[in-house]
């Protein structure tokens, strides 16, 4: 039985421990799970139970983002003291964000857009990666860890820069980011390769995101490499969404979105809402699923895919099949065929049976696909999946700007286009939150071409200025900073050369 402990104002909080999705290995504390990243058997850490919200929705609706973040995260990170957790939150959600409310809602065309791009790197990854370094350093101290932490991360565009910004200069850490050399937007790449910090390394790989992610996972399970690191005083950890320290902070903004709608009188207490999430690696929508299971009144979890529609096909058929053409789209952060965080959901709908889950993951590794049972598929009834083509996304961006003067990026456009399909199919009129995952300034060419074609001769930064004029929004600081910044990282390697790049960086 999990232990109980007293926190803060004599509140009784059931301790949450973290176990593997693939074995019956001994559960670990939240801080240990954050430090380790992946489980030793290659699985993911999951909480031994999903805690219930212990504050009323009315109470939550009166809180700032920072206070609400504490109320949610304390339920999962139960071995952090109140002082430790509040300090991490205070350091994370500060003037790095360009809006005091951290995650504002904007109403446009019958839905509410939850803007998660007001952080240092203008993408939703900032919401979790602003706090992860502080959680990790605190966790290292709690666990008396003397080794230097080496953050190893694969990115489809946004995680990389957000992780670099979070960990750059943080004492006791180093960070290595691998990205698909030809699979991110020019601005995404410029953000990463201009990153300062002696403890940072950015490497483009000859392959796609799935190749980069597979290479990183292989290094995590390479015992010989782990031995080399240990001998030199290093330990791997992860800043990808596979780290539970990434997932928990993402739960917060779904609760906050609901609280904002209540506070503004848009919904009544207890009224159910729908949530639409542009989805690639499945972490962001999984956080919404966890929020729902904590008691947040969410009806449908709408999973929006681009033309790499492996998740749409899975939700429709019960078959996950990555054996298909990899499509480069205008929403590159979602160009993913192996959705790592889906494993956490599979484990749950398999009755939290690690043998069943491990068998399915083994099939995915060996054959590139697996099929879930009818009972498991029935447990996915809260989800709705669909996808949007590049043309549909462009039309969505254009029409939203024309009708409302509101500009969204290509990933948010995937979600908005899928929501329109859901609304037409279902007739559902429930209030709906569309998760806006990136600033349109990160994907200026695609956004500007959608609004008004004919800008081929303009640079991405000239397009940013034009977008600022059209949208009547200032060019974000994150874009201004990289206009003339020198390229610091110009490394490119093959997938099989990734371990050597790490060895060279660490002087092993």
C-alpha positions as CSV (number, residue, x, y, z in Angstrom):
1,X,0.0,0.0,0.0
2,X,1.3,3.5,-0.8
3,X,2.3,5.5,2.3
4,X,0.4,8.5,3.5
5,X,2.1,11.7,4.5
6,X,1.1,15.1,5.8
7,X,1.8,18.1,3.6
8,X,1.3,21.8,4.2
9,X,-1.9,22.7,6.0
10,X,-2.4,19.2,7.5
11,X,-3.6,17.9,4.2
12,X,-3.4,14.1,3.8
13,X,-1.8,13.2,0.5
14,X,-1.5,9.6,-0.7
15,X,2.1,9.1,-1.8
16,X,2.5,8.4,-5.5
17,X,5.2,6.0,-6.5
18,X,6.3,5.3,-10.1
19,X,6.4,1.9,-11.8
20,X,7.5,0.5,-15.1
21,X,5.1,-0.1,-18.0
22,X,7.0,-3.3,-18.9
23,X,7.8,-5.2,-15.7
24,X,7.0,-5.7,-12.0
25,X,10.2,-3.9,-11.0
26,X,10.2,-2.1,-7.6
27,X,8.4,1.3,-7.7
28,X,10.5,4.4,-7.2
29,X,9.8,7.9,-5.9
30,X,8.9,10.8,-8.2
31,X,12.3,12.4,-7.8
32,X,14.1,9.1,-8.7
33,X,11.8,8.6,-11.8
34,X,12.6,12.2,-13.0
35,X,16.3,11.6,-12.6
36,X,16.2,8.2,-14.4
37,X,14.0,9.2,-17.3
38,X,13.4,5.7,-18.7
39,X,13.0,2.6,-16.7
40,X,15.9,0.1,-16.7
41,X,13.8,-2.4,-18.7
42,X,13.2,0.2,-21.5
43,X,9.7,1.1,-20.4
44,X,8.2,4.3,-19.1
45,X,7.5,5.4,-15.6
46,X,3.8,5.7,-14.7
47,X,2.1,6.7,-11.4
48,X,0.9,3.8,-9.3
49,X,-2.5,5.6,-9.2
50,X,-3.8,8.8,-10.7
51,X,-4.6,11.2,-7.7
52,X,-7.9,13.1,-7.5
53,X,-8.0,16.9,-7.4
54,X,-8.2,17.8,-3.7
55,X,-9.4,21.4,-4.3
56,X,-12.8,22.3,-5.7
57,X,-13.1,23.7,-9.2
58,X,-14.4,26.9,-7.6
59,X,-11.3,27.2,-5.5
60,X,-9.0,26.4,-8.5
61,X,-10.8,29.1,-10.6
62,X,-9.6,31.8,-8.2
63,X,-5.9,30.8,-8.4
64,X,-2.9,32.1,-10.4
65,X,-1.2,29.8,-12.7
66,X,1.7,29.4,-10.2
67,X,-0.6,28.5,-7.3
68,X,-2.7,26.1,-9.4
69,X,0.5,24.5,-10.7
70,X,1.4,23.7,-7.0
71,X,-2.0,22.3,-6.2
72,X,-1.8,19.9,-9.2
73,X,1.9,18.9,-9.1
74,X,2.0,18.3,-5.3
75,X,-0.4,15.4,-5.9
76,X,2.1,13.6,-8.2
77,X,5.5,14.8,-6.9
78,X,4.8,13.6,-3.3
79,X,8.4,13.3,-2.2
80,X,9.1,17.0,-2.9
81,X,8.6,19.2,0.0
82,X,6.2,22.2,-0.3
83,X,9.2,24.6,-0.2
84,X,11.1,22.6,-2.9
85,X,8.1,22.4,-5.2
86,X,7.1,26.0,-4.8
87,X,10.7,27.1,-5.5
88,X,10.8,25.2,-8.7
89,X,7.5,26.7,-9.8
90,X,8.5,30.2,-8.9
91,X,11.8,29.9,-10.9
92,X,10.0,28.4,-13.9
93,X,6.9,30.5,-14.4
94,X,8.4,34.0,-14.2
95,X,9.3,36.9,-16.6
96,X,10.5,34.3,-19.2
97,X,6.8,34.3,-20.2
98,X,5.5,37.4,-22.1
99,X,2.1,37.2,-20.5
100,X,1.3,37.3,-16.7
101,X,-1.3,34.6,-16.9
102,X,1.2,32.2,-18.5
103,X,-1.4,30.3,-20.6
104,X,-4.1,32.7,-21.9
105,X,-7.3,31.7,-23.7
106,X,-8.4,33.4,-26.8
107,X,-11.9,33.0,-28.2
108,X,-12.2,32.7,-32.0
109,X,-14.8,31.2,-34.3
110,X,-16.7,29.2,-31.7
111,X,-13.8,27.7,-29.7
112,X,-11.2,28.8,-27.1
113,X,-7.5,28.6,-28.1
114,X,-5.2,27.8,-25.2
115,X,-2.1,29.7,-26.1
116,X,0.9,27.7,-24.8
117,X,3.5,29.6,-26.7
118,X,4.3,32.6,-24.5
119,X,7.5,31.2,-23.1
120,X,11.2,31.7,-24.0
121,X,11.1,29.5,-27.1
122,X,7.5,30.3,-28.2
123,X,6.2,26.7,-28.2
124,X,4.2,24.6,-25.7
125,X,7.3,22.7,-24.7
126,X,8.3,25.7,-22.6
127,X,5.4,24.9,-20.2
128,X,7.2,21.8,-19.0
129,X,10.8,22.4,-19.9
130,X,10.9,25.7,-17.9
131,X,10.4,23.7,-14.7
132,X,12.1,20.3,-15.6
133,X,15.7,21.5,-14.9
134,X,14.7,22.8,-11.5
135,X,12.9,19.6,-10.7
136,X,15.9,17.6,-11.8
137,X,18.5,19.5,-9.9
138,X,16.2,19.3,-6.8
139,X,15.8,15.6,-7.4
140,X,19.5,15.1,-7.7
141,X,20.1,16.7,-4.3
142,X,17.3,14.7,-2.7
143,X,18.8,11.5,-4.0
144,X,22.4,12.5,-3.0
145,X,23.5,12.1,-6.6
146,X,27.0,13.2,-7.2
147,X,27.2,12.4,-10.9
148,X,26.8,15.0,-13.6
149,X,23.5,14.6,-15.4
150,X,23.7,14.3,-19.2
151,X,20.4,15.1,-20.8
152,X,20.0,13.1,-24.0
153,X,17.1,14.3,-26.2
154,X,15.7,13.7,-29.7
155,X,13.5,16.5,-31.1
156,X,11.1,17.0,-33.9
157,X,11.6,20.7,-33.6
158,X,10.4,22.3,-30.4
159,X,11.5,20.1,-27.5
160,X,15.2,20.6,-28.5
161,X,15.2,24.4,-28.2
162,X,13.0,24.4,-25.1
163,X,15.3,21.8,-23.4
164,X,18.4,23.7,-24.5
165,X,17.0,27.0,-23.1
166,X,16.1,25.3,-19.8
167,X,19.4,23.5,-19.2
168,X,21.9,25.8,-20.7
169,X,24.3,27.0,-18.0
170,X,22.6,24.9,-15.3
171,X,25.4,23.6,-13.0
172,X,25.7,19.8,-12.8
173,X,24.1,19.2,-16.2
174,X,25.0,18.8,-19.8
175,X,22.6,18.5,-22.7
176,X,22.8,16.8,-26.1
177,X,20.0,17.4,-28.7
178,X,19.6,15.4,-31.9
179,X,17.2,16.6,-34.6
180,X,16.4,15.5,-38.2
181,X,18.6,17.7,-40.3
182,X,16.0,18.3,-43.0
183,X,12.9,17.8,-40.9
184,X,12.4,21.0,-38.9
185,X,11.5,24.6,-40.0
186,X,14.4,27.1,-40.7
187,X,13.5,29.1,-37.6
188,X,13.4,25.9,-35.4
189,X,16.8,25.0,-36.7
190,X,18.2,28.5,-36.2
191,X,16.9,28.5,-32.6
192,X,18.8,25.4,-31.8
193,X,22.1,25.9,-33.7
194,X,22.6,29.3,-32.2
195,X,22.2,28.1,-28.6
196,X,24.9,29.3,-26.3
197,X,26.3,27.4,-23.3
198,X,29.4,25.3,-22.8
199,X,27.2,22.5,-21.5
200,X,25.2,22.2,-24.8
201,X,25.6,20.2,-28.0
202,X,23.2,20.2,-31.0
203,X,23.6,17.6,-33.7
204,X,21.6,17.2,-37.0
205,X,21.1,13.6,-38.0
206,X,20.7,12.1,-41.5
207,X,17.3,10.7,-41.0
208,X,13.9,11.6,-39.6
209,X,12.7,12.1,-36.0
210,X,11.8,8.5,-35.4
211,X,15.4,7.6,-36.4
212,X,16.7,10.2,-33.9
213,X,14.4,8.9,-31.2
214,X,15.4,5.3,-31.8
215,X,19.0,6.3,-31.6
216,X,18.5,8.0,-28.3
217,X,16.5,5.1,-26.8
218,X,19.3,2.7,-27.9
219,X,21.9,4.7,-26.1
220,X,19.8,4.7,-22.9
221,X,19.7,0.9,-23.0
222,X,23.4,0.5,-24.0
223,X,25.0,-0.9,-20.8
224,X,28.5,-0.6,-22.1
225,X,28.0,3.1,-22.8
226,X,26.4,3.5,-19.3
227,X,29.5,1.9,-17.8
228,X,31.7,4.4,-19.6
229,X,29.6,7.3,-18.4
230,X,29.6,6.0,-14.8
231,X,33.3,5.6,-14.8
232,X,33.7,9.2,-15.9
233,X,31.1,10.6,-13.4
234,X,28.1,11.0,-15.7
235,X,24.6,9.7,-15.8
236,X,22.0,9.8,-18.6
237,X,18.6,11.3,-18.2
238,X,16.0,12.6,-20.6
239,X,14.1,15.8,-21.3
240,X,11.8,14.2,-23.8
241,X,8.1,13.7,-23.0
242,X,9.0,10.2,-21.9
243,X,10.2,11.8,-18.7
244,X,7.5,11.9,-16.1
245,X,8.9,15.3,-15.1
246,X,7.7,16.5,-18.5
247,X,4.2,15.0,-18.3
248,X,3.2,16.2,-14.8
249,X,3.6,19.9,-15.6
250,X,1.5,19.5,-18.8
251,X,-1.5,18.4,-16.7
252,X,-1.5,21.8,-15.1
253,X,-2.6,23.8,-18.1
254,X,-5.7,21.8,-18.8
255,X,-6.9,22.4,-15.2
256,X,-6.0,26.0,-15.6
257,X,-7.9,26.3,-18.9
258,X,-11.0,25.0,-17.2
259,X,-10.5,27.3,-14.3
260,X,-10.2,30.3,-16.6
261,X,-13.4,29.4,-18.4
262,X,-15.2,29.1,-15.0
263,X,-13.7,32.3,-13.7
264,X,-14.9,34.3,-16.8
265,X,-18.4,32.8,-16.6
266,X,-18.1,30.9,-19.9
267,X,-18.9,27.6,-18.2
268,X,-20.7,26.5,-15.0
269,X,-18.9,24.5,-12.3
270,X,-18.9,20.9,-13.4
271,X,-19.9,21.6,-17.0
272,X,-18.0,19.3,-19.3
273,X,-15.7,20.6,-22.1
274,X,-14.0,19.0,-25.0
275,X,-10.2,19.3,-25.6
276,X,-8.6,19.2,-29.0
277,X,-4.8,18.5,-29.1
278,X,-2.5,18.4,-32.2
279,X,-0.7,15.1,-31.5
280,X,2.5,13.5,-32.5
281,X,4.3,11.8,-29.6
282,X,1.0,11.6,-27.6
283,X,2.4,13.2,-24.4
284,X,0.3,16.4,-24.6
285,X,-3.1,14.6,-25.0
286,X,-2.0,12.0,-22.4
287,X,-1.7,14.9,-20.0
288,X,-5.3,15.8,-20.8
289,X,-6.3,12.2,-20.2
290,X,-4.6,12.3,-16.8
291,X,-6.4,15.6,-16.0
292,X,-9.7,14.0,-16.9
293,X,-9.0,11.0,-14.6
294,X,-8.2,13.4,-11.8
295,X,-11.8,14.6,-12.0
296,X,-11.5,17.5,-14.4
297,X,-14.8,17.6,-16.4
298,X,-13.6,16.7,-19.8
299,X,-15.9,14.9,-22.2
300,X,-14.1,14.2,-25.5
301,X,-10.3,14.0,-26.0
302,X,-10.0,14.9,-29.6
303,X,-6.7,13.6,-31.1
304,X,-5.7,15.6,-34.2
305,X,-3.1,14.2,-36.6
306,X,-1.5,15.5,-39.7
307,X,-0.8,13.3,-42.8
308,X,1.3,11.0,-40.6
309,X,-2.0,9.7,-39.3
310,X,-0.8,6.6,-37.4
311,X,-2.8,7.7,-34.3
312,X,-6.0,8.3,-36.3
313,X,-5.7,4.8,-37.8
314,X,-5.0,3.3,-34.4
315,X,-8.0,4.9,-32.8
316,X,-10.2,3.9,-35.7
317,X,-9.0,0.3,-36.1
318,X,-7.2,-0.8,-32.9
319,X,-4.1,-1.5,-35.0
320,X,-0.9,0.6,-34.5
321,X,1.1,0.3,-37.7
322,X,4.2,2.4,-38.3
323,X,4.9,0.6,-41.6
324,X,4.0,3.4,-43.9
325,X,5.5,6.3,-45.8
326,X,6.9,9.1,-43.6
327,X,5.5,12.4,-44.8
328,X,7.2,15.7,-44.4
329,X,4.4,18.2,-43.6
330,X,4.0,21.9,-42.8
331,X,3.5,20.8,-39.1
332,X,7.0,19.1,-38.6
333,X,6.8,18.7,-34.8
334,X,4.0,16.2,-35.5
335,X,5.9,14.2,-38.2
336,X,6.2,11.1,-36.0
337,X,5.3,7.5,-36.7
338,X,6.3,6.1,-33.2
339,X,4.3,7.9,-30.6
340,X,6.3,7.0,-27.5
341,X,3.8,8.2,-24.9
342,X,1.0,6.1,-26.3
343,X,2.7,3.3,-24.3
344,X,1.5,4.8,-21.1
345,X,-2.1,4.7,-22.3
346,X,-1.7,1.2,-23.7
347,X,-0.5,0.0,-20.3
348,X,-3.5,1.6,-18.6
349,X,-6.1,0.1,-21.0
350,X,-4.4,-3.3,-20.7
351,X,-5.4,-3.3,-17.0
352,X,-2.0,-2.1,-16.0
353,X,-0.6,-5.5,-17.0
354,X,3.1,-5.0,-17.8
355,X,3.4,-8.3,-19.5
356,X,0.6,-7.5,-22.0
357,X,2.1,-4.0,-22.7
358,X,5.7,-5.4,-23.0
359,X,4.5,-8.0,-25.5
360,X,2.8,-5.3,-27.7
361,X,5.9,-3.1,-27.5
362,X,8.0,-6.1,-28.5
363,X,5.8,-6.6,-31.6
364,X,6.2,-2.9,-32.4
365,X,9.9,-3.3,-32.3
366,X,10.1,-6.5,-34.3
367,X,7.2,-6.0,-36.8
368,X,6.5,-2.3,-36.7
369,X,2.9,-2.9,-35.6
370,X,0.5,-4.4,-33.0
371,X,-3.2,-4.9,-32.5
372,X,-5.0,-4.3,-29.2
373,X,-8.0,-6.4,-28.0
374,X,-11.6,-5.4,-28.4
375,X,-11.8,-4.7,-24.7
376,X,-8.8,-2.4,-24.9
377,X,-10.3,-0.6,-27.9
378,X,-13.6,-0.1,-26.0
379,X,-11.6,1.6,-23.2
380,X,-10.7,4.3,-25.7
381,X,-14.2,5.6,-26.0
382,X,-13.2,9.0,-24.5
383,X,-11.0,9.6,-27.5
384,X,-12.0,10.8,-31.0
385,X,-9.3,10.8,-33.8
386,X,-9.1,12.4,-37.1
387,X,-6.5,14.1,-39.4
388,X,-6.0,17.1,-41.6
389,X,-4.2,17.5,-44.9
390,X,-1.8,20.3,-45.6
391,X,-4.4,21.9,-47.8
392,X,-7.0,21.7,-45.1
393,X,-4.6,23.3,-42.6
394,X,-3.7,26.1,-44.9
395,X,-7.4,26.8,-45.5
396,X,-8.1,26.8,-41.8
397,X,-5.3,29.4,-41.2
398,X,-6.6,31.6,-44.0
399,X,-10.3,31.4,-43.0
400,X,-9.6,32.0,-39.3
401,X,-7.5,35.1,-40.2
402,X,-10.1,36.3,-42.7
403,X,-13.0,35.9,-40.3
404,X,-11.5,36.8,-37.0
405,X,-8.1,38.5,-37.6
406,X,-6.6,35.7,-35.5
407,X,-3.4,34.0,-36.7
408,X,-2.5,30.4,-35.7
409,X,0.5,28.2,-36.6
410,X,0.4,25.1,-38.7
411,X,0.1,22.6,-35.8
412,X,-2.7,24.5,-34.2
413,X,-4.4,24.5,-37.6
414,X,-4.3,20.7,-37.6
415,X,-6.3,20.8,-34.4
416,X,-8.7,23.5,-35.6
417,X,-9.4,21.6,-38.8
418,X,-10.0,18.3,-37.0
419,X,-12.3,20.1,-34.6
420,X,-14.4,21.3,-37.5
421,X,-14.7,17.7,-38.7
422,X,-15.7,16.5,-35.3
423,X,-18.3,19.2,-34.9
424,X,-19.8,18.4,-38.3
425,X,-19.9,14.7,-37.6
426,X,-21.2,14.7,-34.0
427,X,-23.2,17.9,-33.7
428,X,-21.6,18.3,-30.3
429,X,-21.9,21.9,-29.1
430,X,-20.0,21.6,-25.8
431,X,-17.5,24.4,-25.1
432,X,-14.2,23.4,-26.6
433,X,-10.6,24.2,-25.9
434,X,-8.1,23.9,-28.8
435,X,-4.6,23.6,-27.7
436,X,-2.4,26.1,-29.5
437,X,1.1,24.6,-29.3
438,X,3.3,27.1,-31.1
439,X,3.6,30.7,-32.2
440,X,2.8,31.3,-35.9
441,X,6.2,33.1,-36.0
442,X,7.9,29.7,-35.7
443,X,6.5,28.7,-39.1
444,X,6.3,32.0,-40.9
445,X,6.6,30.7,-44.4
446,X,3.8,28.2,-44.2
447,X,1.5,30.6,-42.3
448,X,2.1,33.5,-44.6
449,X,1.6,31.3,-47.7
450,X,-1.7,30.1,-46.3
451,X,-2.9,33.7,-45.6
452,X,-1.5,35.4,-48.7
453,X,0.7,33.4,-51.2
454,X,3.4,35.2,-53.1
455,X,6.2,35.6,-50.6
456,X,8.7,33.2,-52.1
457,X,11.5,35.8,-52.4
458,X,11.3,36.9,-48.7
459,X,13.5,35.5,-46.0
460,X,11.9,33.8,-43.0
461,X,12.7,36.9,-40.9
462,X,11.2,39.3,-43.5
463,X,8.1,37.1,-43.4
464,X,8.1,37.4,-39.6
465,X,7.9,41.2,-40.0
466,X,5.1,40.9,-42.5
467,X,3.2,38.5,-40.3
468,X,3.6,41.0,-37.4
469,X,2.0,43.7,-39.6
470,X,-0.8,41.5,-40.8
471,X,-1.6,40.0,-37.4
472,X,-1.0,43.3,-35.5
473,X,1.2,41.3,-33.1
474,X,4.8,42.2,-32.1
475,X,7.5,39.9,-33.4
476,X,8.4,37.7,-30.3
477,X,11.7,38.2,-28.5
478,X,12.7,34.6,-29.3
479,X,12.7,35.5,-33.1
480,X,14.4,38.9,-32.6
481,X,17.2,37.2,-30.7
482,X,18.2,34.8,-33.5
483,X,18.1,37.2,-36.5
484,X,21.8,37.8,-36.4
485,X,22.9,35.2,-33.9
486,X,26.0,33.2,-35.0
487,X,25.7,29.5,-35.7
488,X,27.5,27.7,-32.9
489,X,26.5,24.1,-33.6
490,X,27.2,22.8,-37.1
491,X,27.4,19.1,-36.4
492,X,25.8,16.5,-38.6
493,X,26.1,12.7,-38.3
494,X,24.6,9.4,-39.3
495,X,22.3,7.6,-36.9
496,X,25.0,5.0,-36.1
497,X,27.4,7.8,-35.2
498,X,25.2,9.3,-32.5
499,X,27.0,7.5,-29.6
500,X,30.4,8.7,-30.7
501,X,29.1,12.3,-30.9
502,X,28.2,11.9,-27.2
503,X,31.5,10.3,-26.3
504,X,33.4,13.2,-28.0
505,X,31.3,15.8,-26.2
506,X,31.9,14.2,-22.8
507,X,35.6,13.5,-23.6
508,X,35.1,9.8,-22.9
